[in-house]
Amino acid sequence: MEVVVLLAGVVDPKWRLDGLALRPGTALVEETGLPRRLSPFDEAALETALKLRDADPTVRVTAVLVGGPANNALLRAIAAFRPHRVFRIGGVALSLWDPLAAVRLLGAAVAAAVERPDLVLMGREFGDGDDGALPPALAEAQGWRFCGLAHAVSLAEDGAVTLRRVRGPREEVLRLRPPVLASITNDRGNRLRHPLLKNVMLAKREPIEVVAPPPDAPAAAPALALRDIAVVPPPTRGAGACRFLTGPVEAQVEELAAFLRRWRAAVGG
C-alpha cells in the first residue's frame, strides 16, 4: 500500500514574527530566517503513517514537505524518522492561503510521490492556515474518498482503510476503499515518537531531494490578493482594568472584599 503524508510545517511559535513581509513584486510571503517546525497536526499525520508502516511491511510511506529552501532543516528532521522516501516540493515560498493554488500544488505533490496513492494523510490544519479547508478541497479535486478529523487509522486485510474519529460523545468508525484522504487531528495515541540518534545523524549527511511542480500544470488565478502584511504589536499591559493588589495580606483582603461588595451592589445581588 502506498501512503503519502503531506506536510507544510509552521513558523516556530517561540519566535517573533517581526520579519514577516511580502516578497517584493509578488503575493508570496517572505519567511526567510523564521525557523519552522511541524505543527501538532503534522506530527499526528506523520506518526499515523509510521504506525501503519510498522504494522505492515508492505506499506510504503512517502513524506512530502511543501516549501522552499528555508525548510531544508525541517526536511532533515522528517527524514530522521526514516520514511521510505522524503522530498521537498516547490522552490520558493508558497501561497498556501490561496486555496486554488494550494490544491493544485498538493495534487502535483502527490503525483510526484506515487502514481496511484492508496492513502493520503495530512494534518487537519495545513501550514499556518487554521480553517481546515484544504484537505476536503484536495479530496474533492482528486476524486478521493475523504474522512476528516480522524485520530486513528488502520488497514484491513482486504485493503480497506478503517478510520476512527470522535463525534460528540461517541467514536465513529469509517471503513473506506482506497484511494482515501484523511485529515488527522492530534491525540494522545498519535503523538510523534522521538527519532533514533543514529537516524538523526544519517539524515544530516543525506542529500536533500527537491521536486519541482510540473511546468505544464495549468496556473490557477489567485483567489485572494495580499496587498500588505502588518505585524500587530502586543497590547500594552497595565492600561486596562486588571491590576495587582499590593501591600500586606490583610490590606489586600480588605481591598478585595470592598471591591466585591461594590460589585454585588451594582448587580443587585
C-alpha positions as a Python dict, from the first residue, in 0.01 Angstrom:
ca = {
    (1, 'M'): (0, 0, 0),
    (2, 'E'): (123, 347, -92),
    (3, 'V'): (83, 605, 186),
    (4, 'V'): (166, 972, 121),
    (5, 'V'): (199, 1223, 406),
    (6, 'L'): (166, 1588, 308),
    (7, 'L'): (343, 1825, 548),
    (8, 'A'): (375, 2203, 550),
    (9, 'G'): (523, 2297, 884),
    (10, 'V'): (454, 2621, 1068),
    (11, 'V'): (665, 2910, 1186),
    (12, 'D'): (805, 2819, 1527),
    (13, 'P'): (563, 2987, 1773),
    (14, 'K'): (853, 3065, 2007),
    (15, 'W'): (991, 3319, 1756),
    (16, 'R'): (862, 3672, 1695),
    (17, 'L'): (718, 3746, 1352),
    (18, 'D'): (881, 4087, 1311),
    (19, 'G'): (1050, 3973, 989),
    (20, 'L'): (728, 3859, 821),
    (21, 'A'): (662, 4050, 497),
    (22, 'L'): (559, 4013, 136),
    (23, 'R'): (827, 3933, -118),
    (24, 'P'): (872, 4247, -333),
    (25, 'G'): (664, 4242, -651),
    (26, 'T'): (476, 3923, -557),
    (27, 'A'): (191, 3799, -343),
    (28, 'L'): (420, 3547, -172),
    (29, 'V'): (500, 3561, 196),
    (30, 'E'): (870, 3604, 275),
    (31, 'E'): (959, 3391, 576),
    (32, 'T'): (1335, 3372, 531),
    (33, 'G'): (1509, 3343, 865),
    (34, 'L'): (1200, 3229, 1057),
    (35, 'P'): (1259, 2877, 1197),
    (36, 'R'): (992, 2622, 1106),
    (37, 'R'): (868, 2310, 1279),
    (38, 'L'): (592, 2054, 1239),
    (39, 'S'): (258, 2155, 1384),
    (40, 'P'): (85, 1912, 1625),
    (41, 'F'): (-141, 1807, 1337),
    (42, 'D'): (155, 1748, 1102),
    (43, 'E'): (316, 1538, 1375),
    (44, 'A'): (-3, 1335, 1420),
    (45, 'A'): (-27, 1267, 1046),
    (46, 'L'): (338, 1158, 1028),
    (47, 'E'): (307, 932, 1333),
    (48, 'T'): (-7, 773, 1188),
    (49, 'A'): (184, 685, 871),
    (50, 'L'): (478, 546, 1070),
    (51, 'K'): (242, 325, 1273),
    (52, 'L'): (94, 183, 953),
    (53, 'R'): (444, 109, 825),
    (54, 'D'): (543, -61, 1150),
    (55, 'A'): (230, -279, 1148),
    (56, 'D'): (257, -391, 785),
    (57, 'P'): (586, -431, 594),
    (58, 'T'): (401, -389, 262),
    (59, 'V'): (317, -27, 348),
    (60, 'R'): (542, 225, 176),
    (61, 'V'): (549, 575, 329),
    (62, 'T'): (643, 886, 130),
    (63, 'A'): (668, 1214, 320),
    (64, 'V'): (634, 1533, 114),
    (65, 'L'): (720, 1873, 259),
    (66, 'V'): (583, 2180, 83),
    (67, 'G'): (806, 2487, 80),
    (68, 'G'): (1129, 2649, -26),
    (69, 'P'): (1495, 2611, 81),
    (70, 'A'): (1422, 2761, 423),
    (71, 'N'): (1252, 2428, 501),
    (72, 'N'): (1563, 2214, 446),
    (73, 'A'): (1637, 2180, 819),
    (74, 'L'): (1280, 2067, 879),
    (75, 'L'): (1307, 1823, 589),
    (76, 'R'): (1611, 1661, 750),
    (77, 'A'): (1420, 1634, 1079),
    (78, 'I'): (1145, 1446, 895),
    (79, 'A'): (1400, 1223, 720),
    (80, 'A'): (1528, 1115, 1064),
    (81, 'F'): (1206, 914, 1106),
    (82, 'R'): (1316, 705, 806),
    (83, 'P'): (1016, 707, 573),
    (84, 'H'): (1082, 517, 252),
    (85, 'R'): (1113, 845, 64),
    (86, 'V'): (1112, 1209, 170),
    (87, 'F'): (1136, 1513, -55),
    (88, 'R'): (1051, 1881, -75),
    (89, 'I'): (832, 2024, -350),
    (90, 'G'): (846, 2387, -451),
    (91, 'G'): (1143, 2615, -487),
    (92, 'V'): (1005, 2933, -332),
    (93, 'A'): (769, 3048, -61),
    (94, 'L'): (417, 2933, -149),
    (95, 'S'): (77, 3094, -113),
    (96, 'L'): (-96, 2826, 91),
    (97, 'W'): (-357, 3084, 185),
    (98, 'D'): (-479, 3067, -177),
    (99, 'P'): (-697, 2751, -189),
    (100, 'L'): (-694, 2717, -570),
    (101, 'A'): (-316, 2739, -596),
    (102, 'A'): (-266, 2521, -288),
    (103, 'V'): (-493, 2239, -412),
    (104, 'R'): (-315, 2244, -748),
    (105, 'L'): (26, 2224, -580),
    (106, 'L'): (-76, 1948, -339),
    (107, 'G'): (-219, 1740, -622),
    (108, 'A'): (114, 1774, -804),
    (109, 'A'): (297, 1678, -482),
    (110, 'V'): (105, 1352, -451),
    (111, 'A'): (154, 1277, -821),
    (112, 'A'): (529, 1328, -777),
    (113, 'A'): (529, 1087, -485),
    (114, 'V'): (339, 792, -632),
    (115, 'E'): (147, 714, -947),
    (116, 'R'): (-161, 586, -762),
    (117, 'P'): (-184, 662, -388),
    (118, 'D'): (-391, 438, -164),
    (119, 'L'): (-393, 668, 139),
    (120, 'V'): (-304, 1036, 171),
    (121, 'L'): (-262, 1183, 520),
    (122, 'M'): (-238, 1548, 618),
    (123, 'G'): (-297, 1748, 933),
    (124, 'R'): (-644, 1884, 997),
    (125, 'E'): (-491, 2231, 955),
    (126, 'F'): (-230, 2260, 683),
    (127, 'G'): (51, 2508, 738),
    (128, 'D'): (-38, 2822, 931),
    (129, 'G'): (-394, 2826, 794),
    (130, 'D'): (-647, 2727, 1058),
    (131, 'D'): (-969, 2687, 857),
    (132, 'G'): (-921, 2316, 778),
    (133, 'A'): (-1047, 2369, 421),
    (134, 'L'): (-754, 2228, 221),
    (135, 'P'): (-789, 1854, 299),
    (136, 'P'): (-1152, 1821, 183),
    (137, 'A'): (-1087, 2056, -111),
    (138, 'L'): (-797, 1837, -227),
    (139, 'A'): (-1003, 1518, -189),
    (140, 'E'): (-1286, 1671, -392),
    (141, 'A'): (-1050, 1789, -666),
    (142, 'Q'): (-884, 1447, -695),
    (143, 'G'): (-1198, 1237, -659),
    (144, 'W'): (-1074, 1060, -345),
    (145, 'R'): (-1287, 943, -55),
    (146, 'F'): (-1246, 1169, 247),
    (147, 'C'): (-1253, 1141, 626),
    (148, 'G'): (-1196, 1448, 841),
    (149, 'L'): (-1066, 1477, 1197),
    (150, 'A'): (-950, 1115, 1221),
    (151, 'H'): (-733, 1025, 1520),
    (152, 'A'): (-652, 662, 1433),
    (153, 'V'): (-611, 473, 1106),
    (154, 'S'): (-567, 101, 1041),
    (155, 'L'): (-565, -125, 737),
    (156, 'A'): (-792, -426, 688),
    (157, 'E'): (-680, -749, 527),
    (158, 'D'): (-900, -682, 223),
    (159, 'G'): (-725, -348, 160),
    (160, 'A'): (-992, -123, 310),
    (161, 'V'): (-894, 169, 533),
    (162, 'T'): (-1053, 189, 878),
    (163, 'L'): (-1063, 535, 1033),
    (164, 'R'): (-1172, 643, 1378),
    (165, 'R'): (-1286, 988, 1484),
    (166, 'V'): (-1475, 1136, 1777),
    (167, 'R'): (-1818, 1279, 1700),
    (168, 'G'): (-1965, 1435, 2013),
    (169, 'P'): (-1977, 1175, 2291),
    (170, 'R'): (-1925, 883, 2052),
    (171, 'E'): (-1641, 739, 1849),
    (172, 'E'): (-1728, 695, 1482),
    (173, 'V'): (-1567, 420, 1273),
    (174, 'L'): (-1549, 458, 894),
    (175, 'R'): (-1446, 187, 652),
    (176, 'L'): (-1346, 325, 313),
    (177, 'R'): (-1196, 178, -2),
    (178, 'P'): (-882, 342, -144),
    (179, 'P'): (-795, 598, -257),
    (180, 'V'): (-865, 780, 69),
    (181, 'L'): (-757, 1118, 202),
    (182, 'A'): (-775, 1164, 579),
    (183, 'S'): (-715, 1480, 776),
    (184, 'I'): (-563, 1385, 1111),
    (185, 'T'): (-623, 1558, 1442),
    (186, 'N'): (-378, 1528, 1730),
    (187, 'D'): (-445, 1277, 2006),
    (188, 'R'): (-252, 1102, 2281),
    (189, 'G'): (-249, 791, 2063),
    (190, 'N'): (-73, 958, 1769),
    (191, 'R'): (188, 1166, 1949),
    (192, 'L'): (503, 1173, 1738),
    (193, 'R'): (783, 945, 1857),
    (194, 'H'): (1143, 1061, 1901),
    (195, 'P'): (1383, 961, 1622),
    (196, 'L'): (1684, 746, 1695),
    (197, 'L'): (2008, 943, 1727),
    (198, 'K'): (2178, 735, 1457),
    (199, 'N'): (1895, 821, 1217),
    (200, 'V'): (1928, 1190, 1301),
    (201, 'M'): (2297, 1174, 1212),
    (202, 'L'): (2224, 985, 889),
    (203, 'A'): (1963, 1241, 786),
    (204, 'K'): (2213, 1525, 832),
    (205, 'R'): (2450, 1364, 581),
    (206, 'E'): (2199, 1253, 318),
    (207, 'P'): (2133, 1471, 13),
    (208, 'I'): (1807, 1664, 1),
    (209, 'E'): (1566, 1568, -274),
    (210, 'V'): (1375, 1857, -430),
    (211, 'V'): (1094, 1811, -683),
    (212, 'A'): (964, 2100, -892),
    (213, 'P'): (594, 2116, -979),
    (214, 'P'): (530, 2008, -1340),
    (215, 'P'): (590, 2307, -1572),
    (216, 'D'): (287, 2221, -1788),
    (217, 'A'): (44, 2230, -1494),
    (218, 'P'): (-220, 2498, -1556),
    (219, 'A'): (-175, 2805, -1342),
    (220, 'A'): (-467, 2891, -1117),
    (221, 'A'): (-574, 3252, -1079),
    (222, 'P'): (-524, 3367, -720),
    (223, 'A'): (-845, 3352, -518),
    (224, 'L'): (-711, 3629, -295),
    (225, 'A'): (-467, 3913, -341),
    (226, 'L'): (-248, 4013, -49),
    (227, 'R'): (-151, 4380, -50),
    (228, 'D'): (26, 4423, 279),
    (229, 'I'): (110, 4240, 599),
    (230, 'A'): (121, 4433, 921),
    (231, 'V'): (271, 4297, 1241),
    (232, 'V'): (37, 4384, 1524),
    (233, 'P'): (231, 4492, 1836),
    (234, 'P'): (144, 4320, 2163),
    (235, 'P'): (-109, 4503, 2382),
    (236, 'T'): (24, 4743, 2641),
    (237, 'R'): (-15, 4591, 2984),
    (238, 'G'): (-129, 4791, 3281),
    (239, 'A'): (-362, 5018, 3086),
    (240, 'G'): (-676, 4810, 3144),
    (241, 'A'): (-890, 4729, 3445),
    (242, 'C'): (-665, 4447, 3564),
    (243, 'R'): (-410, 4527, 3833),
    (244, 'F'): (-217, 4352, 4108),
    (245, 'L'): (-302, 4402, 4474),
    (246, 'T'): (-8, 4517, 4682),
    (247, 'G'): (70, 4566, 5047),
    (248, 'P'): (17, 4338, 5348),
    (249, 'V'): (-213, 4040, 5306),
    (250, 'E'): (-472, 4191, 5541),
    (251, 'A'): (-488, 4509, 5331),
    (252, 'Q'): (-522, 4308, 5009),
    (253, 'V'): (-809, 4104, 5159),
    (254, 'E'): (-990, 4417, 5273),
    (255, 'E'): (-947, 4585, 4933),
    (256, 'L'): (-1076, 4278, 4754),
    (257, 'A'): (-1373, 4247, 4989),
    (258, 'A'): (-1462, 4614, 4934),
    (259, 'F'): (-1449, 4562, 4558),
    (260, 'L'): (-1675, 4257, 4579),
    (261, 'R'): (-1924, 4445, 4796),
    (262, 'R'): (-1941, 4727, 4540),
    (263, 'W'): (-1976, 4476, 4257),
    (264, 'R'): (-2257, 4294, 4441),
    (265, 'A'): (-2442, 4617, 4498),
    (266, 'A'): (-2400, 4714, 4133),
    (267, 'V'): (-2552, 4389, 4002),
    (268, 'G'): (-2830, 4392, 4262),
    (269, 'G'): (-2717, 4073, 4435),
}
